Amino acid sequence: MSDPRRDEDPNVLERTKTTKPKRFKVLIHNDDYTTMEWVVTVLTTVFRHTPATATRLMLAIHRTGTGIAGVYSREIAETRIEKAMALSRESG
């Protein structure tokens, strides 16, 4: 008897397992120039946090010096960062 694996059709494609994209943390750092209100505004408008969550995160950033605004795939993280920077530039 022949081995059935050796008789496989070469025209049959095997499915490859897809991998999930890497996830990237978007960090916000504390500085001496940005107001707390502005950080909450950016967190709610760009990163889609609720006002209560944004306020808690802003206070944690203020106390510790840095905080995670969100975890996204690379393209989404870059887009959110660009939106936050553009919004900040517009407001001065």
N, CA, C and O of each residue as an XYZ file, in Angstrom:
368
protein
N       0.828     -1.194      0.000
C       0.000      0.000      0.000
C       0.865      1.247      0.000
O       1.918      1.285      0.635
N       0.421      2.247     -0.703
C       1.186      3.489     -0.741
C       0.715      4.427      0.369
O      -0.417      4.340      0.845
N       1.585      5.295      0.751
C       1.298      6.280      1.798
C       0.407      7.368      1.198
O       0.787      7.965      0.191
N      -0.778      7.651      1.784
C      -1.681      8.657      1.202
C      -1.091     10.057      1.202
O      -1.491     10.887      0.386
N      -0.161     10.338      2.086
C       0.438     11.678      2.113
C       1.326     11.910      0.902
O       1.510     13.052      0.481
N       1.872     10.859      0.344
C       2.733     11.003     -0.823
C       1.929     11.194     -2.096
O       2.449     11.683     -3.099
N       0.664     10.808     -2.056
C      -0.186     10.916     -3.239
C      -0.997     12.207     -3.252
O      -1.967     12.312     -4.002
N      -0.623     13.183     -2.444
C      -1.397     14.422     -2.382
C      -1.332     15.161     -3.709
O      -0.328     15.122     -4.422
N      -2.411     15.822     -4.011
C      -2.511     16.601     -5.238
C      -1.660     17.868     -5.088
O      -1.871     18.617     -4.133
N      -0.725     18.134     -5.974
C       0.115     19.326     -5.846
C      -0.647     20.622     -6.108
O      -0.142     21.702     -5.802
N      -1.847     20.534     -6.664
C      -2.637     21.728     -6.944
C      -3.501     22.155     -5.756
O      -4.173     23.184     -5.814
N      -3.483     21.376     -4.693
C      -4.273     21.703     -3.518
C      -3.440     22.602     -2.614
O      -2.310     22.267     -2.259
N      -3.999     23.728     -2.253
C      -3.305     24.667     -1.376
C      -3.706     24.409      0.064
O      -4.879     24.193      0.368
N      -2.724     24.433      0.939
C      -3.013     24.292      2.363
C      -3.263     25.662      2.951
O      -2.681     26.657      2.517
N      -4.125     25.704      3.932
C      -4.390     26.967      4.612
C      -3.274     27.234      5.606
O      -2.838     26.352      6.345
N      -2.841     28.453      5.596
C      -1.844     28.838      6.580
C      -2.539     29.561      7.716
O      -3.550     30.235      7.512
N      -2.009     29.422      8.874
C      -2.609     30.056     10.037
C      -2.265     31.540     10.037
O      -1.099     31.917      9.924
N      -3.287     32.374     10.163
C      -3.044     33.810     10.195
C      -2.631     34.218     11.600
O      -3.058     33.629     12.592
N      -1.803     35.226     11.655
C      -1.370     35.734     12.963
C      -2.009     37.091     13.203
O      -2.270     37.850     12.270
N      -2.249     37.371     14.443
C      -2.801     38.670     14.801
C      -1.695     39.719     14.714
O      -0.533     39.422     14.992
N      -2.056     40.955     14.325
C      -1.025     41.996     14.244
C      -0.514     42.367     15.635
O      -1.225     42.240     16.633
N       0.720     42.823     15.674
C       1.285     43.266     16.939
C       0.485     44.449     17.461
O      -0.092     45.215     16.688
N       0.457     44.586     18.758
C      -0.254     45.689     19.398
C       0.770     46.670     19.965
O       1.811     46.267     20.484
N       0.461     47.958     19.859
C       1.366     48.999     20.314
C       0.667     49.876     21.341
O      -0.499     50.236     21.179
N       1.390     50.212     22.396
C       0.864     51.098     23.432
C       1.125     52.536     23.015
O       2.235     52.887     22.615
N       0.099     53.358     23.110
C       0.254     54.793     22.872
C       0.392     55.443     24.246
O      -0.525     55.391     25.066
N       1.543     56.050     24.482
C       1.843     56.643     25.781
C       1.638     58.148     25.746
O       1.882     58.802     24.732
N       1.191     58.680     26.862
C       1.113     60.127     27.056
C       2.027     60.454     28.223
O       1.959     59.830     29.282
N       2.893     61.452     28.007
C       3.842     61.861     29.039
C       3.406     63.177     29.659
O       2.820     64.027     28.989
N       3.689     63.334     30.919
C       3.390     64.569     31.633
C       4.422     65.629     31.262
O       5.609     65.329     31.133
N       3.972     66.854     31.092
C       4.892     67.968     30.885
C       4.399     69.171     31.678
O       3.344     69.119     32.311
N       5.165     70.246     31.640
C       4.826     71.434     32.417
C       3.978     72.433     31.638
O       3.626     73.484     32.172
N       3.643     72.127     30.388
C       2.953     73.093     29.537
C       1.505     72.729     29.244
O       0.659     73.616     29.130
N       1.208     71.463     29.122
C      -0.129     71.026     28.746
C      -1.035     71.024     29.972
O      -0.677     70.496     31.025
N      -2.218     71.626     29.816
C      -3.142     71.677     30.946
C      -3.833     70.328     31.138
O      -3.936     69.522     30.214
N      -4.296     70.112     32.349
C      -5.003     68.874     32.658
C      -6.290     68.769     31.849
O      -6.664     67.683     31.407
N      -6.956     69.886     31.658
C      -8.200     69.895     30.892
C      -7.955     69.471     29.439
O      -8.757     68.753     28.843
N      -6.828     69.933     28.888
C      -6.521     69.584     27.509
C      -6.237     68.091     27.371
O      -6.643     67.475     26.386
N      -5.552     67.510     28.337
C      -5.268     66.071     28.307
C      -6.581     65.292     28.339
O      -6.732     64.311     27.611
N      -7.522     65.712     29.166
C      -8.828     65.047     29.219
C      -9.545     65.192     27.880
O     -10.168     64.241     27.407
N      -9.466     66.354     27.273
C     -10.092     66.579     25.971
C      -9.512     65.650     24.908
O     -10.260     65.054     24.133
N      -8.202     65.525     24.866
C      -7.550     64.639     23.894
C      -7.937     63.184     24.160
O      -8.224     62.436     23.225
N      -7.947     62.785     25.419
C      -8.297     61.404     25.753
C      -9.744     61.077     25.372
O     -10.035     59.956     24.955
N     -10.642     62.038     25.512
C     -12.041     61.766     25.176
C     -12.299     61.846     23.679
O     -13.051     61.028     23.150
N     -11.698     62.807     22.978
C     -12.001     62.985     21.558
C     -11.196     62.056     20.663
O     -11.745     61.485     19.720
N      -9.925     61.895     20.932
C      -9.067     61.097     20.048
C      -9.041     59.633     20.460
O      -9.143     58.741     19.618
N      -8.904     59.389     21.760
C      -8.739     58.016     22.231
C     -10.031     57.394     22.751
O     -10.021     56.259     23.229
N     -11.143     58.123     22.663
C     -12.487     57.628     22.942
C     -12.688     57.087     24.362
O     -13.388     56.094     24.564
N     -12.071     57.747     25.333
C     -12.327     57.401     26.727
C     -13.564     58.163     27.201
O     -13.902     59.214     26.657
N     -14.219     57.635     28.197
C     -15.321     58.377     28.814
C     -14.709     59.511     29.630
O     -13.535     59.435     29.993
N     -15.475     60.561     29.926
C     -14.916     61.650     30.724
C     -14.367     61.181     32.082
O     -13.327     61.663     32.531
N     -15.057     60.251     32.726
C     -14.583     59.764     34.024
C     -13.270     58.997     33.884
O     -12.345     59.196     34.671
N     -13.189     58.129     32.893
C     -11.961     57.363     32.667
C     -10.819     58.284     32.258
O      -9.687     58.115     32.712
N     -11.112     59.256     31.404
C     -10.088     60.205     30.958
C      -9.549     61.007     32.133
O      -8.348     61.267     32.206
N     -10.418     61.398     33.048
C      -9.981     62.160     34.216
C      -9.096     61.302     35.113
O      -8.062     61.768     35.591
N      -9.494     60.048     35.345
C      -8.655     59.155     36.164
C      -7.296     58.928     35.520
O      -6.270     58.948     36.200
N      -7.289     58.714     34.216
C      -6.035     58.497     33.510
C      -5.161     59.747     33.537
O      -3.948     59.652     33.721
N      -5.766     60.911     33.355
C      -5.019     62.169     33.405
C      -4.361     62.351     34.764
O      -3.206     62.770     34.839
N      -5.079     62.044     35.839
C      -4.504     62.174     37.178
C      -3.367     61.178     37.396
O      -2.370     61.503     38.040
N      -3.513     59.978     36.866
C      -2.432     58.987     36.965
C      -1.199     59.456     36.193
O      -0.072     59.286     36.658
N      -1.411     60.042     35.017
C      -0.306     60.580     34.229
C       0.358     61.719     34.982
O       1.584     61.825     34.995
N      -0.433     62.564     35.604
C       0.095     63.698     36.360
C       0.957     63.213     37.532
O       2.011     63.784     37.811
N       0.501     62.158     38.212
C       1.232     61.641     39.379
C       2.474     60.838     39.001
O       3.528     60.991     39.619
N       2.351     59.985     37.989
C       3.447     59.061     37.677
C       4.355     59.534     36.545
O       5.481     59.052     36.418
N       3.888     60.462     35.728
C       4.710     60.984     34.646
C       4.391     60.414     33.283
O       4.770     60.998     32.267
N       3.698     59.280     33.236
C       3.335     58.684     31.952
C       2.120     57.787     32.132
O       1.841     57.314     33.234
N       1.404     57.558     31.042
C       0.230     56.693     31.089
C      -0.092     56.159     29.705
O       0.321     56.732     28.696
N      -0.824     55.068     29.661
C      -1.192     54.432     28.400
C      -2.549     54.957     27.950
O      -3.559     54.749     28.622
N      -2.563     55.631     26.819
C      -3.814     56.158     26.271
C      -4.627     55.057     25.611
O      -5.855     55.124     25.569
N      -3.938     54.038     25.093
C      -4.618     52.926     24.442
C      -3.616     51.964     23.843
O      -2.429     52.268     23.729
N      -4.112     50.800     23.463
C      -3.284     49.771     22.830
C      -3.958     49.415     21.506
O      -5.112     48.985     21.480
N      -3.226     49.600     20.414
C      -3.799     49.464     19.083
C      -2.832     48.764     18.144
O      -1.657     48.585     18.466
N      -3.334     48.368     16.978
C      -2.435     47.905     15.925
C      -1.614     49.110     15.458
O      -1.962     50.254     15.751
N      -0.545     48.855     14.744
C       0.377     49.928     14.376
C      -0.299     51.057     13.606
O      -0.087     52.229     13.917
N      -1.106     50.720     12.612
C      -1.721     51.741     11.780
C      -2.693     52.605     12.583
O      -2.719     53.827     12.431
N      -3.476     51.974     13.423
C      -4.435     52.722     14.227
C      -3.709     53.591     15.242
O      -4.091     54.741     15.462
N      -2.660     53.050     15.864
C      -1.881     53.829     16.830
C      -1.282     55.065     16.164
O      -1.339     56.159     16.726
N      -0.712     54.901     14.978
C      -0.130     56.038     14.270
C      -1.187     57.074     13.918
O      -0.943     58.276     14.026
N      -2.360     56.614     13.498
C      -3.442     57.536     13.147
C      -3.898     58.326     14.366
O      -4.095     59.539     14.284
N      -4.067     57.650     15.491
C      -4.496     58.345     16.719
C      -3.454     59.362     17.163
O      -3.805     60.460     17.595
N      -2.191     59.012     17.061
C      -1.124     59.938     17.443
C      -1.157     61.167     16.537
O      -1.038     62.295     17.016
N      -1.318     60.955     15.241
C      -1.378     62.078     14.303
C      -2.570     62.979     14.596
O      -2.449     64.203     14.536
N      -3.722     62.386     14.912
C      -4.911     63.184     15.247
C      -4.667     64.015     16.496
O      -5.027     65.191     16.543
N      -4.055     63.407     17.512
C      -3.788     64.124     18.761
C      -2.816     65.273     18.519
O      -2.998     66.367     19.053
N      -1.790     65.030     17.718
C      -0.804     66.095     17.431
C      -1.444     67.222     16.619
O      -1.196     68.398     16.888
N      -2.257     66.872     15.634
C      -2.920     67.897     14.814
C      -3.879     68.735     15.650
O      -3.938     69.956     15.506
N      -4.631     68.068     16.528
C      -5.560     68.786     17.407
C      -4.809     69.732     18.340
O      -5.269     70.840     18.616
N      -3.666     69.292     18.816
C      -2.851     70.129     19.715
C      -2.265     71.320     18.969
O      -2.226     72.432     19.497
N      -1.815     71.089     17.757
C      -1.251     72.202     16.973
C      -2.323     73.245     16.665
O      -2.065     74.447     16.723
N      -3.533     72.774     16.334
C      -4.628     73.711     16.014
C      -4.959     74.603     17.199
O      -5.240     75.790     17.034
N      -4.925     74.032     18.379
C      -5.315     74.811     19.567
C      -4.168     75.642     20.123
O      -4.373     76.496     20.986
N      -2.996     75.399     19.641
C      -1.836     76.182     20.076
C      -1.215     75.589     21.307
O      -0.225     76.117     21.815
